[in-house]
Amino acid sequence: MATSVSNLSSNESARVEDYLNDRIQSPSDLQSLASLLSDLRVQHELQQKQLAEAQEALTKVTKASNDHAVAVRNKIEAFNEQQLDIERRLMIITHSETSDEAVSQFEFGLEKLRRLEIAKGYLELLKEVKNLSEVALKNAVIAPHLALPAYSRLRNIVSLLKDAQTGAEGAAPHLIDHTEKLALSLREQMRKGFSERLRRTVEKMGWPGKDLVLTDGLTEEWVEGVELLLDLQEPELKTQVAPNSLEGREPPIPFPLSVMVHPLELRFKYHFSGDKPTNRLDKPEYFLSHTLDLVNTYCDFFISYLQPILERRAEKVGSSLAWNFPSASTAFITALLPMLREKVKVFLPQVATRPQLFSHFIHELLKFDTEIRDLWNYLPGIPLVENWKGLTWEVLTKEGWFDRWLQVEKDFALSRYGDILDTADSGQIDFDGVELTATKPTKAAMRVNDLLETITDRYRPLIPFSQKLRFLIDIQITIFDQFHERLHSGLEAYLAMTSTIGRTVQGSDQQNSLESVSGLERLCRIFGSAEYLEKKMQDWSDDVFFLELWSELQDRVSKNKDGGKNVAGSMSVAEVASRTSHVVAENYNHGKSDVSDGALFDETASTYRRLRLRSESIITSTLTSDIHSSLRSYARASTWSSLSPPSETSLSYPHPPSSDLTPVIHTLSSSMSFLSRALGVAPLKRITRQILLAIQNFIWDNVLLRHTFSTAGVSQLSSDVDHLCDVVDAALGSQSGVLRQGESKRMLGKLNESLLLLGLRVRSPRRADGRGATEINPEEHGGLDKQLGLWEVERRLFANNESAREVLAELEIENLTEADARAVLERRVEIRS
């Protein structure tokens, strides 16, 4: 071991020393030295074994590497020999002096052979195409069923050539063009022959007469002719499987239907072209109704006889091509639409410069589309197309007539709006147009609403979202805004005439007119119209049509968040939001799309809401001002403390109203009676509360706290207050549900409690026998008879706040504070003296 250690390098010696220092750190570690040496011997033997195995593996790998290198060198030498041999042969064959020249000449020869092979293939293909065409044409007359396989093979060749041309970088364009033209020519000739066979058959059947001859033989012949034409059409339908190739295309018309629709087209042209009486510019419904009549008349035949054929075809071709064989009614309508499109194309320029005719035509076309779509459930079935857009969409969108139509409709709507405003009775309140408990709008407001609903019905059938939104903003919301401006101007004019300067300029007569019921009527016109149209907008916002429009708007805004495009036509998100709802802009800026928030009429409805609230406030303030003016003479009365108590022979409670109360009773009666007819339950209740509170505050401040009262004076004041409440109850009697019986008196809680406190009886001290002195009759002050007397209440009320609260609770007084109660009780003559 010593000798082995001495042969170690310095690095190895240091590692051995570190190992020993780690293992032997104390004398006790020497006891395990034998075990340590044994472990080291085992590890050494294992490492020696691993080293031997590694050396053996290295030897094998080295040998394999050498063998591979020798094999590669041998192959290289063999390849070089072969290459030299090939070069010698090429030089001999091509009579060349160098190998490069020999390779070039050899490749040139191969290219000529390749071209020869291609030319041979072209000739063989042309020969096959010619043979297929000749076979198909020969059999088309004598054996039509034998002609179809040849034609189908020719169509497949054309399709395969087109597919191969893409990979061949556009090679052989002339060959493909020749083959395709030959196939198209063959198709037309075969279609012409097969169509003629079917035409002769339907003539035998008496088509398109009312009484068809449908014998078994003719029916079988008709089915055979239909099947031939469908077989002829089927190969070209297979080329339209890719959905991208169908975008913007019309559904294919089955060849048999083209044959059967032809006489219908001739009849259509006869009636609706030239100078025929049925061809009128002001009656587009004539040719549209005629088309619907054709559908209604002949669809039963096609459903009975053509539907089974189409169903078998759809099942045969599979799901990818089944859409080419829709229901028989759909196929028939599809076959009729081309003649209608041709008529519309001719008809449009003739009415485009005549707004009324143009508008009428578009609306009739919309009705036609709706009936075809809804009554016959017409859906062409083209992949990726969920709904038939209709002929109106083709006219307005594809042909670009929408802006013209929108301008025509806007001009008509604004003209009608002007006529409504110019009507003599437009500003009158319509008391019979709504429910008795609803606020009464003006006749103009109701007619404007009818106009806007008519406009909705006009553009409701439109398919494009942007067109519906343009109608909404450019026409409906525009009319809403103009009518709001009119109402707002009327309110501003009223305020100007009732202002100080206005009263000076207008004079006393005009002022008296404005401050009477006619002034309230003018305000109620504005309030009623604003509330009526605001509610209508809320109702519209819950309509399915407008809900779907709002939902689609939110969806478009959400999808367009990062696109920066306009949300509808030329309108940006900000423009749409400013005319519909601020929620649109908020959702756009914050990336939200909560449809439940907001509605299309938010901005417009909010302007009407502000106008309604403002006009209601002015009604309240106007009526309050009138009542305050009428109460001024009443407030100046100074007999409250000197009124003598009524004798037993005089009238019992309630007493006749004070003479100074007559003006306010007249004002209150006439005003509240009118408001009960003009306003709905909710606003009338709000205004009534405000008026009663204004009366209470006025009497509290100007009568109750400014005068002293005797018992008779309190009784008279209580009677006067009851008279005012009776006037209000009587005026609102026609408006059920506004105030319950006696509720007007309960609304004057503070004033009535003050009169209760002020009218307490004066009780004399009790005698020894327990009998009291003569007391004042409680009937003198409204029949209020509490057990507590004036002096006891006065003593406890002024003692301290706790005592005051207790006595007020015993008197069931809830609206008066301790300070209010003391202030009221001090107005009693007995207390002040």
PyMOL commands that set and color helices and strands:
alter all, ss='L'
color gray80, all
select helices_A, chain A and resi 2-6+10-23+27-94+99-142+144-167+173-205+216-240+243-246+255-271+285-305+307-317+322-324+328-351+355-374+390-398+402-422+443-459+465-498+500-515+517-541+544-559+573-579+582-590+602-635+659-678+681-704+711-731+743-747+749-758+778-781+790-799+801-810+818-825+829-832
alter helices_A, ss='H'
color red, helices_A
deselect
rebuild
show_as cartoon
